[in-house]
Amino acid sequence: MSEELAKLPPQVQERLLRLQQLQQTLQSVLAQKQQVELELTEIEQALSELQKVADDAVIYKAIGSLLVKTDRAKVTTDLNERKELLNMRASVLGKQEERLRSQMKELQAKLQQDLASVSGTQS
């Protein structure tokens, strides 16, 4: 494969390298997005459970390896703020994903044209 790659014009080699970089970046963005969505789901579950408990219920918050007693209003506020931040992050990652997919699609089309012209001149 590397011999075949070396036979390609430098411009085609650069585009192939750029496509690989875009694919790696996309994988990273998708992994981050999945992590954010997982955390959002956990926050939604926590908020749902908080609504079920009495206002005067004793609530503990995990801080590292410690559980610290806290009040419901504070935890609810913290969770809602974190949820808002994660929703913004998910939105940014979604836009980044769309942009990367678009760039990859354009690059793949250019590469197909390049490879068609290269194979056409070699026959």
Biotite code that builds the C-alpha atoms (Angstrom):
import biotite.structure as struc

atoms = struc.array([
    struc.Atom([0.000, 0.000, 0.000], chain_id="A", res_id=1, res_name="MET", atom_name="CA", element="C"),
    struc.Atom([2.803, 2.460, 0.840], chain_id="A", res_id=2, res_name="SER", atom_name="CA", element="C"),
    struc.Atom([4.375, 1.838, -2.576], chain_id="A", res_id=3, res_name="GLU", atom_name="CA", element="C"),
    struc.Atom([1.071, 2.640, -4.239], chain_id="A", res_id=4, res_name="GLU", atom_name="CA", element="C"),
    struc.Atom([0.750, 5.735, -2.066], chain_id="A", res_id=5, res_name="LEU", atom_name="CA", element="C"),
    struc.Atom([4.265, 6.879, -3.028], chain_id="A", res_id=6, res_name="ALA", atom_name="CA", element="C"),
    struc.Atom([3.307, 6.650, -6.720], chain_id="A", res_id=7, res_name="LYS", atom_name="CA", element="C"),
    struc.Atom([0.479, 9.137, -6.237], chain_id="A", res_id=8, res_name="LEU", atom_name="CA", element="C"),
    struc.Atom([1.049, 12.829, -6.958], chain_id="A", res_id=9, res_name="PRO", atom_name="CA", element="C"),
    struc.Atom([2.028, 14.893, -3.883], chain_id="A", res_id=10, res_name="PRO", atom_name="CA", element="C"),
    struc.Atom([-1.286, 16.780, -3.950], chain_id="A", res_id=11, res_name="GLN", atom_name="CA", element="C"),
    struc.Atom([-3.234, 13.501, -3.731], chain_id="A", res_id=12, res_name="VAL", atom_name="CA", element="C"),
    struc.Atom([-0.975, 12.247, -0.940], chain_id="A", res_id=13, res_name="GLN", atom_name="CA", element="C"),
    struc.Atom([-1.621, 15.461, 1.018], chain_id="A", res_id=14, res_name="GLU", atom_name="CA", element="C"),
    struc.Atom([-5.377, 15.124, 0.545], chain_id="A", res_id=15, res_name="ARG", atom_name="CA", element="C"),
    struc.Atom([-5.281, 11.517, 1.743], chain_id="A", res_id=16, res_name="LEU", atom_name="CA", element="C"),
    struc.Atom([-3.327, 12.587, 4.811], chain_id="A", res_id=17, res_name="LEU", atom_name="CA", element="C"),
    struc.Atom([-5.788, 15.429, 5.454], chain_id="A", res_id=18, res_name="ARG", atom_name="CA", element="C"),
    struc.Atom([-8.699, 12.981, 5.155], chain_id="A", res_id=19, res_name="LEU", atom_name="CA", element="C"),
    struc.Atom([-7.093, 10.701, 7.739], chain_id="A", res_id=20, res_name="GLN", atom_name="CA", element="C"),
    struc.Atom([-6.607, 13.670, 10.083], chain_id="A", res_id=21, res_name="GLN", atom_name="CA", element="C"),
    struc.Atom([-10.250, 14.693, 9.656], chain_id="A", res_id=22, res_name="LEU", atom_name="CA", element="C"),
    struc.Atom([-11.383, 11.132, 10.404], chain_id="A", res_id=23, res_name="GLN", atom_name="CA", element="C"),
    struc.Atom([-9.326, 11.060, 13.597], chain_id="A", res_id=24, res_name="GLN", atom_name="CA", element="C"),
    struc.Atom([-10.656, 14.447, 14.662], chain_id="A", res_id=25, res_name="THR", atom_name="CA", element="C"),
    struc.Atom([-14.210, 13.295, 13.964], chain_id="A", res_id=26, res_name="LEU", atom_name="CA", element="C"),
    struc.Atom([-13.683, 10.188, 16.101], chain_id="A", res_id=27, res_name="GLN", atom_name="CA", element="C"),
    struc.Atom([-12.440, 12.374, 18.936], chain_id="A", res_id=28, res_name="SER", atom_name="CA", element="C"),
    struc.Atom([-15.418, 14.744, 18.632], chain_id="A", res_id=29, res_name="VAL", atom_name="CA", element="C"),
    struc.Atom([-17.854, 11.817, 18.587], chain_id="A", res_id=30, res_name="LEU", atom_name="CA", element="C"),
    struc.Atom([-16.247, 10.344, 21.713], chain_id="A", res_id=31, res_name="ALA", atom_name="CA", element="C"),
    struc.Atom([-16.502, 13.708, 23.508], chain_id="A", res_id=32, res_name="GLN", atom_name="CA", element="C"),
    struc.Atom([-20.108, 14.106, 22.391], chain_id="A", res_id=33, res_name="LYS", atom_name="CA", element="C"),
    struc.Atom([-20.976, 10.645, 23.679], chain_id="A", res_id=34, res_name="GLN", atom_name="CA", element="C"),
    struc.Atom([-19.370, 11.451, 27.041], chain_id="A", res_id=35, res_name="GLN", atom_name="CA", element="C"),
    struc.Atom([-21.330, 14.723, 27.313], chain_id="A", res_id=36, res_name="VAL", atom_name="CA", element="C"),
    struc.Atom([-24.591, 12.955, 26.442], chain_id="A", res_id=37, res_name="GLU", atom_name="CA", element="C"),
    struc.Atom([-23.886, 10.296, 29.069], chain_id="A", res_id=38, res_name="LEU", atom_name="CA", element="C"),
    struc.Atom([-23.296, 12.950, 31.727], chain_id="A", res_id=39, res_name="GLU", atom_name="CA", element="C"),
    struc.Atom([-26.466, 14.780, 30.657], chain_id="A", res_id=40, res_name="LEU", atom_name="CA", element="C"),
    struc.Atom([-28.452, 11.569, 31.109], chain_id="A", res_id=41, res_name="THR", atom_name="CA", element="C"),
    struc.Atom([-26.999, 11.117, 34.603], chain_id="A", res_id=42, res_name="GLU", atom_name="CA", element="C"),
    struc.Atom([-27.894, 14.709, 35.523], chain_id="A", res_id=43, res_name="ILE", atom_name="CA", element="C"),
    struc.Atom([-31.449, 14.246, 34.237], chain_id="A", res_id=44, res_name="GLU", atom_name="CA", element="C"),
    struc.Atom([-31.801, 11.118, 36.389], chain_id="A", res_id=45, res_name="GLN", atom_name="CA", element="C"),
    struc.Atom([-30.410, 12.914, 39.446], chain_id="A", res_id=46, res_name="ALA", atom_name="CA", element="C"),
    struc.Atom([-32.787, 15.866, 38.962], chain_id="A", res_id=47, res_name="LEU", atom_name="CA", element="C"),
    struc.Atom([-35.685, 13.464, 38.537], chain_id="A", res_id=48, res_name="SER", atom_name="CA", element="C"),
    struc.Atom([-34.810, 11.691, 41.787], chain_id="A", res_id=49, res_name="GLU", atom_name="CA", element="C"),
    struc.Atom([-34.418, 15.014, 43.613], chain_id="A", res_id=50, res_name="LEU", atom_name="CA", element="C"),
    struc.Atom([-37.991, 15.943, 42.671], chain_id="A", res_id=51, res_name="GLN", atom_name="CA", element="C"),
    struc.Atom([-39.234, 12.758, 44.352], chain_id="A", res_id=52, res_name="LYS", atom_name="CA", element="C"),
    struc.Atom([-37.658, 13.409, 47.757], chain_id="A", res_id=53, res_name="VAL", atom_name="CA", element="C"),
    struc.Atom([-39.100, 15.645, 50.451], chain_id="A", res_id=54, res_name="ALA", atom_name="CA", element="C"),
    struc.Atom([-37.805, 19.203, 50.800], chain_id="A", res_id=55, res_name="ASP", atom_name="CA", element="C"),
    struc.Atom([-36.318, 18.410, 54.205], chain_id="A", res_id=56, res_name="ASP", atom_name="CA", element="C"),
    struc.Atom([-34.667, 15.137, 53.117], chain_id="A", res_id=57, res_name="ALA", atom_name="CA", element="C"),
    struc.Atom([-30.988, 14.742, 53.925], chain_id="A", res_id=58, res_name="VAL", atom_name="CA", element="C"),
    struc.Atom([-28.955, 14.844, 50.723], chain_id="A", res_id=59, res_name="ILE", atom_name="CA", element="C"),
    struc.Atom([-25.293, 14.049, 50.267], chain_id="A", res_id=60, res_name="TYR", atom_name="CA", element="C"),
    struc.Atom([-23.087, 15.175, 47.413], chain_id="A", res_id=61, res_name="LYS", atom_name="CA", element="C"),
    struc.Atom([-20.035, 13.210, 46.294], chain_id="A", res_id=62, res_name="ALA", atom_name="CA", element="C"),
    struc.Atom([-16.862, 15.277, 46.348], chain_id="A", res_id=63, res_name="ILE", atom_name="CA", element="C"),
    struc.Atom([-13.994, 13.040, 45.365], chain_id="A", res_id=64, res_name="GLY", atom_name="CA", element="C"),
    struc.Atom([-14.110, 10.066, 47.709], chain_id="A", res_id=65, res_name="SER", atom_name="CA", element="C"),
    struc.Atom([-16.171, 11.961, 50.313], chain_id="A", res_id=66, res_name="LEU", atom_name="CA", element="C"),
    struc.Atom([-19.907, 12.374, 50.743], chain_id="A", res_id=67, res_name="LEU", atom_name="CA", element="C"),
    struc.Atom([-20.783, 15.818, 52.056], chain_id="A", res_id=68, res_name="VAL", atom_name="CA", element="C"),
    struc.Atom([-24.178, 16.782, 53.449], chain_id="A", res_id=69, res_name="LYS", atom_name="CA", element="C"),
    struc.Atom([-25.830, 19.525, 51.388], chain_id="A", res_id=70, res_name="THR", atom_name="CA", element="C"),
    struc.Atom([-29.261, 20.998, 50.842], chain_id="A", res_id=71, res_name="ASP", atom_name="CA", element="C"),
    struc.Atom([-31.595, 20.112, 48.012], chain_id="A", res_id=72, res_name="ARG", atom_name="CA", element="C"),
    struc.Atom([-31.837, 23.624, 46.540], chain_id="A", res_id=73, res_name="ALA", atom_name="CA", element="C"),
    struc.Atom([-28.054, 23.935, 46.241], chain_id="A", res_id=74, res_name="LYS", atom_name="CA", element="C"),
    struc.Atom([-27.719, 20.533, 44.563], chain_id="A", res_id=75, res_name="VAL", atom_name="CA", element="C"),
    struc.Atom([-30.593, 21.294, 42.190], chain_id="A", res_id=76, res_name="THR", atom_name="CA", element="C"),
    struc.Atom([-29.047, 24.638, 41.238], chain_id="A", res_id=77, res_name="THR", atom_name="CA", element="C"),
    struc.Atom([-25.624, 23.056, 40.682], chain_id="A", res_id=78, res_name="ASP", atom_name="CA", element="C"),
    struc.Atom([-27.094, 20.265, 38.563], chain_id="A", res_id=79, res_name="LEU", atom_name="CA", element="C"),
    struc.Atom([-29.142, 22.674, 36.437], chain_id="A", res_id=80, res_name="ASN", atom_name="CA", element="C"),
    struc.Atom([-26.072, 24.871, 35.838], chain_id="A", res_id=81, res_name="GLU", atom_name="CA", element="C"),
    struc.Atom([-24.019, 21.825, 34.848], chain_id="A", res_id=82, res_name="ARG", atom_name="CA", element="C"),
    struc.Atom([-26.854, 20.659, 32.587], chain_id="A", res_id=83, res_name="LYS", atom_name="CA", element="C"),
    struc.Atom([-26.966, 24.039, 30.834], chain_id="A", res_id=84, res_name="GLU", atom_name="CA", element="C"),
    struc.Atom([-23.197, 24.008, 30.333], chain_id="A", res_id=85, res_name="LEU", atom_name="CA", element="C"),
    struc.Atom([-23.275, 20.451, 28.955], chain_id="A", res_id=86, res_name="LEU", atom_name="CA", element="C"),
    struc.Atom([-26.126, 21.305, 26.588], chain_id="A", res_id=87, res_name="ASN", atom_name="CA", element="C"),
    struc.Atom([-24.025, 24.157, 25.170], chain_id="A", res_id=88, res_name="MET", atom_name="CA", element="C"),
    struc.Atom([-21.031, 21.836, 24.879], chain_id="A", res_id=89, res_name="ARG", atom_name="CA", element="C"),
    struc.Atom([-23.166, 19.211, 23.098], chain_id="A", res_id=90, res_name="ALA", atom_name="CA", element="C"),
    struc.Atom([-24.381, 21.879, 20.685], chain_id="A", res_id=91, res_name="SER", atom_name="CA", element="C"),
    struc.Atom([-20.824, 22.999, 19.919], chain_id="A", res_id=92, res_name="VAL", atom_name="CA", element="C"),
    struc.Atom([-19.704, 19.405, 19.404], chain_id="A", res_id=93, res_name="LEU", atom_name="CA", element="C"),
    struc.Atom([-22.681, 18.773, 17.122], chain_id="A", res_id=94, res_name="GLY", atom_name="CA", element="C"),
    struc.Atom([-21.752, 21.749, 14.952], chain_id="A", res_id=95, res_name="LYS", atom_name="CA", element="C"),
    struc.Atom([-18.141, 20.608, 14.922], chain_id="A", res_id=96, res_name="GLN", atom_name="CA", element="C"),
    struc.Atom([-19.264, 17.136, 13.839], chain_id="A", res_id=97, res_name="GLU", atom_name="CA", element="C"),
    struc.Atom([-21.362, 18.567, 10.992], chain_id="A", res_id=98, res_name="GLU", atom_name="CA", element="C"),
    struc.Atom([-18.476, 20.742, 9.803], chain_id="A", res_id=99, res_name="ARG", atom_name="CA", element="C"),
    struc.Atom([-16.024, 17.819, 9.880], chain_id="A", res_id=100, res_name="LEU", atom_name="CA", element="C"),
    struc.Atom([-18.423, 15.543, 7.994], chain_id="A", res_id=101, res_name="ARG", atom_name="CA", element="C"),
    struc.Atom([-18.923, 18.248, 5.368], chain_id="A", res_id=102, res_name="SER", atom_name="CA", element="C"),
    struc.Atom([-15.170, 18.772, 4.984], chain_id="A", res_id=103, res_name="GLN", atom_name="CA", element="C"),
    struc.Atom([-14.635, 15.030, 4.694], chain_id="A", res_id=104, res_name="MET", atom_name="CA", element="C"),
    struc.Atom([-17.350, 14.718, 2.046], chain_id="A", res_id=105, res_name="LYS", atom_name="CA", element="C"),
    struc.Atom([-15.778, 17.506, -0.049], chain_id="A", res_id=106, res_name="GLU", atom_name="CA", element="C"),
    struc.Atom([-12.318, 16.020, 0.341], chain_id="A", res_id=107, res_name="LEU", atom_name="CA", element="C"),
    struc.Atom([-13.536, 12.546, -0.599], chain_id="A", res_id=108, res_name="GLN", atom_name="CA", element="C"),
    struc.Atom([-15.139, 13.937, -3.763], chain_id="A", res_id=109, res_name="ALA", atom_name="CA", element="C"),
    struc.Atom([-11.879, 15.699, -4.692], chain_id="A", res_id=110, res_name="LYS", atom_name="CA", element="C"),
    struc.Atom([-9.905, 12.540, -3.993], chain_id="A", res_id=111, res_name="LEU", atom_name="CA", element="C"),
    struc.Atom([-12.224, 10.470, -6.186], chain_id="A", res_id=112, res_name="GLN", atom_name="CA", element="C"),
    struc.Atom([-11.667, 12.954, -9.017], chain_id="A", res_id=113, res_name="GLN", atom_name="CA", element="C"),
    struc.Atom([-7.904, 12.895, -8.409], chain_id="A", res_id=114, res_name="ASP", atom_name="CA", element="C"),
    struc.Atom([-7.750, 9.111, -8.319], chain_id="A", res_id=115, res_name="LEU", atom_name="CA", element="C"),
    struc.Atom([-9.914, 8.813, -11.433], chain_id="A", res_id=116, res_name="ALA", atom_name="CA", element="C"),
    struc.Atom([-7.602, 11.169, -13.330], chain_id="A", res_id=117, res_name="SER", atom_name="CA", element="C"),
    struc.Atom([-4.484, 9.388, -12.003], chain_id="A", res_id=118, res_name="VAL", atom_name="CA", element="C"),
    struc.Atom([-5.804, 5.946, -12.958], chain_id="A", res_id=119, res_name="SER", atom_name="CA", element="C"),
    struc.Atom([-6.911, 7.343, -16.329], chain_id="A", res_id=120, res_name="GLY", atom_name="CA", element="C"),
    struc.Atom([-3.405, 8.585, -17.124], chain_id="A", res_id=121, res_name="THR", atom_name="CA", element="C"),
    struc.Atom([-1.772, 5.345, -16.019], chain_id="A", res_id=122, res_name="GLN", atom_name="CA", element="C"),
    struc.Atom([-3.779, 3.065, -18.313], chain_id="A", res_id=123, res_name="SER", atom_name="CA", element="C"),
])
